[in-house]
Amino acid sequence: MKKLTVLIFAMTAISCQQNKIGFVDNVKLLDGYQEKVDVEAKFNVKVDGLTKKRDSISKAFQLELQEFQSLAQSMSQKNAQEQYNLLQQRGQFVAQQLQQEEQALQQNSQTEMDSLVKKVKDEIKSYGKANGFTYILGGGDGGSVLYGVEAQDLTDELLQILNDKYKK
């Protein structure tokens, strides 16, 4: 009889212990997070600037190449070949410089976005601890939540918290 009472008590205690679970739509959260929007806008401006720079250099190089081609007719073949090689080397050097700038920009963008995602994850973790959640799952494209009751969707609440903190 004592064993049965202990077993019933244990089962009652276990059944009273319910996990509090919520979920967040990752895509909606990040797309609505103003800091992410601002970071993307900043990098888009830099990408546009780099694109304009590349286009400008390319046009100038094309004009120089056309000018060289018209002048090359009056040069000796050896001299024309030397000038063409120098022009080609300079073109390769400029292309490498532009490629390095583009790679640096991509790397900076990725670093900043990784930092931003970490900040969002830390905020979700803090929110979960402060509000007694056992689990907060990630949903949206590629997320692990295929269905969730709207009452357990924490996306809008967390988005508000993140945007309020960013405004400060």
C-alpha positions in Angstrom: 0.0 0.0 0.0 2.9 2.4 0.8 4.5 1.7 -2.5 1.2 2.5 -4.3 0.8 5.7 -2.4 4.4 6.7 -3.2 3.8 5.8 -6.9 0.6 7.9 -7.1 2.3 10.8 -5.4 5.3 10.6 -7.8 2.9 10.4 -10.8 0.9 13.4 -9.5 4.1 15.4 -9.0 5.3 14.6 -12.5 2.0 15.4 -14.1 1.9 18.8 -12.3 5.3 19.7 -13.8 4.4 20.9 -17.2 6.9 22.4 -19.6 6.2 25.9 -20.8 6.9 26.0 -24.5 6.8 28.9 -27.0 8.0 29.5 -30.5 9.4 32.3 -32.6 9.1 32.7 -36.4 12.8 33.4 -37.1 12.2 34.9 -40.5 9.5 37.3 -39.3 11.6 38.2 -36.2 14.8 39.0 -38.2 12.9 40.7 -41.1 11.1 43.0 -38.6 14.1 43.8 -36.5 15.1 47.4 -37.2 18.8 46.9 -36.5 19.0 44.2 -39.2 17.1 46.5 -41.6 19.6 49.3 -40.9 22.6 47.0 -41.2 21.4 45.7 -44.6 20.7 49.2 -45.8 24.2 50.3 -44.7 25.9 47.5 -46.6 23.6 48.0 -49.7 24.9 51.6 -49.8 28.5 50.3 -49.7 27.8 47.7 -52.4 26.2 50.3 -54.6 29.3 52.5 -54.1 31.6 49.6 -55.0 29.5 48.8 -58.1 29.7 52.4 -59.3 33.4 52.5 -58.7 33.9 49.2 -60.6 31.7 50.5 -63.5 33.6 53.8 -63.6 37.0 52.1 -63.6 35.8 49.7 -66.2 34.6 52.5 -68.5 37.9 54.4 -68.1 39.9 51.2 -68.8 37.8 50.5 -71.9 38.4 54.0 -73.2 42.1 53.7 -72.5 42.2 50.4 -74.3 40.4 51.9 -77.4 42.9 54.8 -77.4 45.7 52.3 -77.2 44.4 50.3 -80.1 44.3 53.3 -82.3 47.8 54.4 -81.3 49.2 50.9 -81.6 48.9 51.0 -85.4 51.5 53.7 -85.5 53.9 51.9 -83.1 56.4 49.2 -83.8 55.0 45.7 -83.0 57.5 45.2 -80.2 56.6 48.6 -78.6 52.9 48.0 -79.1 53.2 44.5 -77.4 55.1 46.0 -74.4 52.5 48.7 -74.0 49.7 46.2 -74.3 51.3 44.0 -71.7 51.6 46.9 -69.3 48.0 47.9 -69.9 46.9 44.3 -69.3 48.9 44.0 -66.0 47.4 47.3 -64.7 43.9 46.0 -65.6 44.6 42.8 -63.7 45.9 44.7 -60.7 42.8 47.0 -60.6 40.5 43.9 -60.9 42.3 42.3 -58.0 42.0 45.4 -55.9 38.3 45.6 -56.6 37.8 41.9 -55.8 39.7 42.4 -52.5 37.4 45.3 -51.6 34.3 43.2 -52.4 35.6 40.3 -50.3 36.3 42.6 -47.4 32.8 44.1 -47.6 31.2 40.6 -47.7 33.3 39.5 -44.7 32.4 42.6 -42.7 28.7 42.1 -43.6 28.8 38.5 -42.5 30.6 39.4 -39.3 28.0 42.1 -38.4 25.1 39.8 -39.3 26.5 37.0 -37.2 26.8 39.4 -34.3 23.2 40.5 -34.8 21.9 36.9 -34.9 23.8 36.2 -31.7 22.2 39.3 -30.1 18.7 38.0 -31.1 19.4 34.5 -29.7 20.7 36.0 -26.4 17.5 38.1 -26.2 15.3 35.1 -26.8 17.3 33.2 -24.1 16.9 36.0 -21.6 13.2 36.3 -22.4 12.7 32.6 -21.9 14.5 32.5 -18.6 12.7 35.6 -17.3 9.3 34.3 -18.3 9.6 30.7 -17.1 9.8 29.0 -20.5 11.3 25.5 -20.7 11.7 25.7 -24.4 11.4 28.4 -27.1 11.5 26.8 -30.5 12.5 28.4 -33.8 9.9 28.4 -36.7 9.6 30.0 -40.1 11.5 28.8 -43.2 13.8 26.0 -42.2 12.6 26.1 -38.5 11.6 23.2 -36.4 8.0 24.3 -35.7 5.6 23.0 -38.2 2.5 24.0 -36.2 2.0 26.1 -33.1 -1.0 27.6 -31.3 -0.9 31.4 -31.9 -1.0 31.9 -28.1 2.4 30.3 -27.9 3.9 32.5 -30.8 6.3 34.9 -29.1 7.6 36.5 -32.3 5.7 39.8 -32.0 6.5 40.2 -28.3 10.2 39.5 -28.9 10.3 41.8 -31.9 8.9 44.6 -29.9 11.5 44.0 -27.1 14.4 43.9 -29.6 13.3 47.1 -31.5 12.7 49.0 -28.2 16.2 48.1 -27.0 17.7 49.1 -30.4 16.0 52.5 -30.3 17.7 53.2 -27.0 
